[in-house]
């Protein structure tokens, strides 16, 4: 992507421009917008002026490495997304008021203002309010197109919103980030903030930190940067994306219910591993290190990912570290370790916790190498059908290795996901792995095109929830022609 001309999120005037679908699938999507319009009119007494939509995502490979600074390889889902129908109502109000309804009765109606509490546990409105807070911090941010300034300044207003989401909740397909991204786009449009796709993705990522999620940025990036028919290699600092074309094969996702989450704990472990590794390698500014990629960047000469995996085995022991041992090794007291390296991350009973630093960092470095290898294969044009088949087999092997690493080193799988990935391989997948944070959720499988039907039949006998998807488009605004 050319950083000199980073586009804004697109504005479309027909539904079919936003989705890589046709036939009955497209008609189903169009019906969603028709139904949303009718329900919006029933609730608010007028039609929505525009819609903001943001897709969920599936990560092909590169799990739990984005918050360590390393690249990932996701794609946007082609139809599972969050849509917000929106109308801004002018009036004499003291501060922005957001009237928030949801098509599903599962999510209660809310009326939000800038002073609303963001600490209401498990309430869906927290994600909308987080997006609002993120955009408030960006009021003076000039868009990458050089525009902004006065155009972004708006008086307090009432914003009426009706939301409908189809990304399965708690699935590892990023339903919460889709909600934050759609909210950010809806509110930016209401406030006439002209920000690029990458700026919006960065703001949405930071917004999630208002609710305690130390997101690495992958979910928000692919939600804004997704393109029809293309997976994306996403890199960070600065955020950038490059196209990845998957050799011929079907992408299947299978669901197992979420069991729980240790996401923030893994962020802590990777951060602590980076600190100890930097100190052991004699990096001068090791105290400032926060990510495993910092070790690679600051070490002279710069080591390869294979070198870094070797350093981990050499300098970090396999036994778990206690908080007291971490304090001893860094030379800090326990309170400083908590403050400097745990920060705002909530880890219950942290004094009783142990930290598996060797295993977590070894996963990050080997998984990041798998991302590089995966992309390199995808960028190599096969000279024959036999070579293309061989490439697909190698990609599947990398996906399998990714799952085993998530299971054995990162401990973010579960027995049901292990069973499901094994079943998928037996059913014809060349590779199958968990996708998303893990501890339940979905698996993703790479299946040769000619085996897709038989694969689906076999897997559905045991796991009936099966999603067949292609790379979809990123977040967009839809303004019906009548408006």
C-alpha positions in Angstrom: 0.0 0.0 0.0 1.3 3.4 -1.0 1.7 5.3 2.3 1.7 8.6 0.3 -1.9 8.1 -0.7 -3.7 6.1 1.9 -7.4 6.1 1.1 -10.3 7.0 3.3 -12.9 4.4 4.1 -15.1 4.3 1.0 -18.6 5.7 0.7 -21.0 3.6 -1.5 -24.5 4.3 -2.8 -25.5 0.7 -3.5 -25.3 -2.4 -1.3 -23.8 -4.6 -3.9 -20.7 -2.5 -4.1 -19.8 -3.4 -0.5 -20.0 -7.2 -0.7 -18.2 -9.7 -2.9 -21.5 -11.6 -3.2 -24.1 -12.4 -5.9 -27.4 -14.2 -6.4 -29.3 -15.3 -3.3 -26.4 -14.4 -1.0 -26.5 -10.7 -2.2 -30.3 -10.6 -1.9 -30.0 -11.8 1.7 -27.6 -8.9 2.5 -29.9 -6.4 0.7 -32.8 -7.6 2.8 -30.8 -6.9 6.0 -30.5 -3.2 5.0 -34.2 -3.0 4.0 -35.2 -4.5 7.4 -32.8 -2.2 9.3 -34.3 0.8 7.5 -37.9 -0.3 8.4 -37.0 -1.0 12.0 -35.1 2.3 12.3 -38.1 4.2 11.0 -40.3 2.4 13.5 -38.0 3.3 16.4 -37.0 6.8 15.5 -39.7 8.0 13.2 -37.5 8.7 10.2 -35.2 6.8 7.9 -31.4 6.4 8.5 -29.3 8.9 6.6 -26.4 6.4 6.2 -25.1 3.0 7.4 -21.6 2.1 8.7 -20.5 -1.5 8.4 -17.4 -3.3 9.5 -16.6 -7.0 8.9 -15.3 -9.7 11.2 -12.1 -11.5 10.3 -10.5 -14.8 10.3 -6.7 -15.1 10.8 -5.0 -17.6 8.4 -1.8 -17.7 10.4 0.1 -15.5 12.9 -1.7 -16.0 16.2 -0.9 -14.0 19.2 2.0 -12.1 17.6 0.5 -8.7 16.7 0.9 -7.3 20.3 4.5 -8.4 20.2 5.0 -6.2 17.1 5.0 -8.9 14.4 3.1 -9.3 11.2 -0.1 -11.3 10.8 -2.0 -12.7 7.8 -5.8 -12.4 8.2 -8.7 -11.7 5.8 -12.0 -10.0 6.3 -15.1 -12.2 6.2 -17.3 -11.7 3.2 -20.7 -11.3 4.9 -20.4 -11.6 8.7 -20.3 -8.0 9.9 -21.7 -5.3 12.2 -24.0 -2.7 10.5 -25.1 0.5 12.1 -28.0 2.5 10.7 -27.5 6.2 11.7 -29.1 9.6 11.6 -27.8 12.8 13.2 -30.5 15.0 14.6 -29.8 18.7 15.0 -30.9 20.3 18.2 -30.0 22.5 21.1 -28.1 19.9 23.3 -25.3 20.4 25.8 -23.3 17.4 24.8 -23.4 14.6 22.2 -26.2 12.1 22.9 -26.1 8.7 21.3 -29.4 6.8 21.3 -28.4 3.2 20.9 -30.8 0.3 19.9 -30.0 -3.2 18.7 -32.0 -5.5 16.5 -31.4 -8.3 19.0 -33.3 -8.2 22.4 -30.1 -9.6 23.9 -28.6 -6.1 23.9 -30.5 -3.5 25.9 -31.3 0.0 24.6 -28.9 2.6 25.9 -28.7 6.4 25.8 -25.0 7.5 26.0 -23.2 10.8 26.6 -19.6 11.7 26.9 -20.0 11.4 30.7 -21.5 7.9 30.6 -19.5 5.3 32.5 -17.4 2.9 30.4 -16.9 0.5 33.3 -20.3 -1.3 33.1 -19.1 -4.9 32.9 -20.2 -6.9 29.9 -22.5 -4.2 28.5 -22.3 -3.9 24.7 -22.6 -0.1 24.9 -19.0 0.0 26.3 -17.6 -0.7 22.9 -19.6 2.2 21.3 -18.5 4.5 24.1 -14.9 3.4 23.7 -15.1 4.3 20.0 -16.5 7.7 20.9 -13.7 8.4 23.4 -11.1 7.4 20.9 -12.5 9.8 18.3 -12.7 12.6 20.9 -8.9 12.2 21.4 -8.5 12.6 17.6 -10.5 15.8 17.2 -7.4 17.7 16.0 -6.0 14.9 13.9 -5.6 15.8 10.3 -6.4 13.1 7.8 -3.7 11.5 5.7 -5.2 13.3 2.7 -4.2 16.6 4.3 -7.7 17.7 5.0 -9.4 18.2 8.3 -9.4 21.2 10.6 -12.6 23.2 10.7 -14.5 20.6 8.7 -14.3 18.2 11.7 -15.7 20.7 14.2 -19.4 20.0 14.9 -21.7 21.3 17.7 -23.1 18.8 20.2 -25.7 16.6 18.5 -28.1 13.7 18.9 -27.1 10.6 17.1 -29.7 7.9 16.6 -28.3 4.4 15.9 -29.7 0.9 15.2 -27.2 -1.9 15.2 -27.3 -5.4 13.7 -24.4 -7.8 14.0 -23.9 -11.2 12.3 -20.3 -12.0 13.5 -20.8 -14.9 16.0 -20.2 -13.6 19.5 -17.3 -15.1 21.5 -16.2 -17.0 18.4 -12.7 -15.7 17.8 -13.9 -14.0 14.6 -13.6 -10.6 16.2 -17.2 -9.5 16.9 -16.2 -7.0 19.5 -13.7 -5.3 17.2 -16.2 -5.2 14.3 -18.6 -3.4 16.7 -15.8 -0.9 17.7 -14.8 -0.3 14.1 -18.4 0.2 12.9 -19.0 2.6 15.8 -15.8 4.5 15.0 -16.8 4.9 11.4 -20.4 5.8 12.2 -19.4 8.5 14.7 -16.6 9.8 12.5 -19.1 10.3 9.7 -21.4 12.1 12.1 -18.6 14.4 13.2 -17.3 14.9 9.7 -13.9 13.5 10.7 -12.0 12.7 7.5 -9.5 10.0 8.6 -7.8 7.4 6.5 -8.3 3.6 6.8 -5.1 3.2 8.7 -5.9 6.1 11.1 -9.3 4.7 11.7 -7.8 1.2 12.4 -5.3 2.7 14.8 -7.9 4.7 16.6 -10.2 1.7 16.9 -7.4 -0.4 18.3 -6.6 2.2 21.0 -10.3 2.6 21.7 -10.5 -1.0 22.9 -7.9 -0.2 25.6 -10.5 2.0 27.3 -12.3 -1.2 28.2 -9.1 -3.1 29.2 -8.3 -5.1 26.1 -4.6 -4.9 25.1 -5.3 -5.4 21.4 -2.4 -5.8 19.1 -4.2 -4.1 16.2 -4.7 -7.0 13.7 -8.5 -7.2 14.1 -9.1 -3.5 13.5 -6.6 -3.3 10.7 -8.1 -6.0 8.6 -11.6 -4.8 9.3 -10.7 -1.5 7.7 -8.1 -2.7 5.1 -9.8 -5.8 3.8 -10.3 -6.2 0.1 -12.4 -8.5 -2.1 -10.5 -11.7 -2.9 -7.4 -10.8 -1.0 -5.9 -11.9 2.3 -3.6 -9.3 3.8 -0.2 -9.3 5.4 -0.6 -6.7 8.1 2.6 -5.1 9.7 2.9 -2.5 12.4 4.9 0.6 13.2 3.7 2.0 10.9 0.6 0.1 10.1 0.7 -1.2 6.6 -0.8 -3.9 4.5 0.2 -5.9 1.4 -1.9 -8.3 -0.7 -1.6 -12.0 -0.3 -3.4 -14.3 -2.8 -4.1 -17.8 -1.5 -3.5 -20.7 -4.0 -6.7 -22.4 -5.1 -8.4 -23.9 -2.1 -11.4 -23.4 0.1 -11.3 -21.7 3.5 -13.6 -23.2 6.1 -14.3 -22.2 9.7 -15.8 -24.5 12.2 -17.2 -23.4 15.6 -16.7 -24.7 19.1 -18.1 -22.7 22.0 -15.7 -20.4 23.8 -14.5 -21.6 27.1 -12.8 -18.6 28.5 -10.0 -16.1 27.9 -6.4 -15.6 29.1 -5.6 -13.0 26.4 -4.3 -10.2 28.7 -2.2 -12.7 30.7 -0.5 -13.7 27.4 0.3 -10.0 26.7 1.9 -9.8 30.1 4.0 -12.9 29.6 5.2 -11.8 26.2 6.1 -8.3 27.6 8.1 -9.8 30.5 9.8 -12.3 28.2 11.0 -9.4 26.1 12.3 -7.5 29.1 14.3 -10.5 30.4 15.6 -11.4 27.0 16.7 -7.9 26.3 18.6 -7.8 29.6 20.2 -11.1 29.1 21.4 -10.1 25.6 23.0 -6.9 27.0 20.7 -4.5 25.1 21.4 -1.0 26.6 17.8 0.2 26.8 16.3 -3.1 28.0 14.3 -1.4 30.7 12.3 0.3 28.0 11.5 -2.8 26.0 7.8 -3.7 25.8 7.5 -6.1 22.8 9.4 -9.1 21.6 10.0 -7.3 18.3 11.9 -4.6 20.2 14.6 -7.2 21.1 15.1 -7.9 17.4 15.3 -4.2 16.5 17.6 -3.1 19.3 20.1 -6.0 19.2 23.2 -5.4 17.2 23.6 -7.0 14.8 20.0 -7.6 14.2 19.2 -11.3 14.6 16.9 -13.4 12.5 13.7 -15.0 13.9 15.6 -18.3 14.0 18.4 -16.7 16.0 15.8 -15.2 18.4 14.3 -18.6 19.0 17.7 -19.9 19.8 18.3 -17.0 22.3 15.0 -17.8 24.0 16.1 -21.4 24.6 19.5 -20.2 25.8 18.5 -17.5 28.2 14.9 -18.2 29.4 14.3 -21.4 31.5 11.3 -23.6 30.8 10.1 -23.6 34.4 7.5 -20.9 35.2 8.7 -17.6 36.7 7.2 -16.2 39.9 6.6 -12.5 40.5 9.4 -12.5 43.1 11.8 -14.1 40.7 11.0 -11.5 38.0 11.7 -8.8 40.6 15.0 -10.4 41.4 16.1 -10.8 37.8 15.2 -7.2 36.8 16.6 -5.7 40.0 13.2 -4.0 40.7 10.9 -4.5 43.6 7.6 -6.3 43.1 5.6 -3.1 43.1 7.6 -1.7 40.2 7.3 -4.9 38.2 3.6 -4.7 38.6 3.4 -1.0 37.7 5.9 -1.0 34.8 5.2 -4.3 33.1 1.7 -5.2 34.1 0.4 -1.7 33.8 -3.4 -1.5 33.3 -3.7 -5.1 32.5 -5.9 -6.8 35.1 -4.5 -10.2 36.2 -6.5 -11.6 39.1 -4.5 -12.7 42.1 -1.3 -11.7 40.4 0.9 -12.5 43.4 -0.1 -16.2 43.0 0.4 -16.2 39.2 3.3 -17.8 37.4 4.6 -16.7 34.0 5.6 -19.1 31.3 8.1 -16.8 29.4 10.1 -19.3 27.5 7.2 -21.0 25.9 5.3 -17.8 25.1 8.2 -16.1 23.4 9.3 -19.2 21.6 5.8 -19.4 20.1 5.9 -15.7 19.0 9.2 -16.0 17.2 8.4 -19.4 15.5 4.9 -18.3 14.6 6.2 -15.0 13.0 8.6 -17.1 10.9 5.6 -19.2 9.8 3.9 -16.0 8.7 6.9 -15.1 6.5 7.1 -18.5 5.0 3.3 -18.6 4.3 3.4 -15.2 2.5 6.5 -16.2 0.5 4.8 -19.4 -0.8 1.6 -17.4 -1.7 3.7 -14.9 -3.7 5.4 -17.7 -5.7 3.5 -18.4 -8.9 3.1 -22.1 -9.5 4.3 -23.3 -12.9 1.9 -26.3 -13.0 -1.1 -27.9 -11.3 1.2 -30.3 -9.5 3.3 -27.4 -8.1 0.2 -25.5 -7.0 -1.0 -28.7 -5.1 2.4 -29.0 -3.5 2.3 -25.3 -2.4 -1.1 -25.9 -0.8 0.3 -28.9 1.1 3.1 -26.7 2.5 0.7 -24.0 3.5 -1.4 -26.6 5.3 1.7 -27.9 7.1 2.4 -24.4 8.3 -1.1 -24.1 9.6 -0.9 -27.4 11.4 2.4 -26.3 13.0 0.8 -23.1 14.1 -2.0 -25.0 15.9 0.5 -27.3 17.6 2.4 -24.3 18.8 -0.7 -22.5 20.1 -1.6 -25.8 21.9 1.8 -26.7 23.3 3.7 -23.4 23.8 1.0 -20.7 24.1 -1.6 -23.0 25.8 -4.5 -21.2 24.2 -6.2 -24.3 22.7 -8.6 -26.7 24.3 -9.3 -30.4 23.9 -12.4 -29.7 21.7 -10.4 -27.5 19.3 -7.7 -30.2 19.1 -10.3 -32.8 18.3 -11.9 -30.6 15.7 -8.7 -29.8 13.9 -7.8 -33.5 13.8 -11.2 -34.3 12.4 -10.8 -31.6 9.7 -7.5 -33.1 8.6 -9.1 -36.5 8.4 -11.9 -35.1 6.4 -9.5 -33.7 3.7 -8.1 -30.4 5.0 -4.4 -30.0 4.2 -4.1 -27.8 7.3 -6.3 -26.9 10.3 -5.7 -24.6 13.2 -7.5 -22.5 15.8 -8.1 -19.0 14.8 -8.7 -16.0 17.1 -7.6 -15.8 20.7 -8.3 -19.4 21.3 -9.6 -21.2 24.5 -12.5 -22.2 22.3 -14.1 -20.3 19.3 -13.4 -21.4 15.7 -10.9 -23.3 13.7 -9.9 -22.5 10.2 -9.1 -25.2 7.6 -7.5 -25.0 4.2 -9.2 -27.5 1.8 -8.4 -28.3 -1.8 -11.3 -27.0 -3.9 -12.2 -30.5 -5.3 -12.5 -31.8 -1.7 -14.7 -29.0 -0.3 -18.1 -30.8 -0.6 -16.9 -34.0 0.9 -15.1 -32.1 3.7 -18.2 -30.2 4.6 -20.4 -33.4 4.7 -17.9 -35.2 6.9 -17.3 -32.4 9.4 -21.0 -31.5 9.7 -21.7 -35.0 11.0 -19.9 -34.0 14.3 -19.7 -30.1 14.2 -22.7 -28.7 12.3 -21.7 -25.1 12.5 -19.6 -24.6 9.3 -18.8 -21.3 7.6 -17.4 -21.2 4.1 -15.9 -17.8 3.4 -13.8 -15.8 0.9 -11.8 -12.7 1.5 -14.3 -9.8 1.9 -14.2 -6.0 1.7 -13.3 -3.7 4.6 -15.3 -1.2 6.5 -17.4 1.3 4.5 -20.2 3.8 4.7 -23.3 3.3 2.7 -25.4 6.3 1.8 -28.7 5.3 0.0 -29.2 7.2 -3.2 -32.4 8.7 -1.9 -30.3 10.6 0.6 
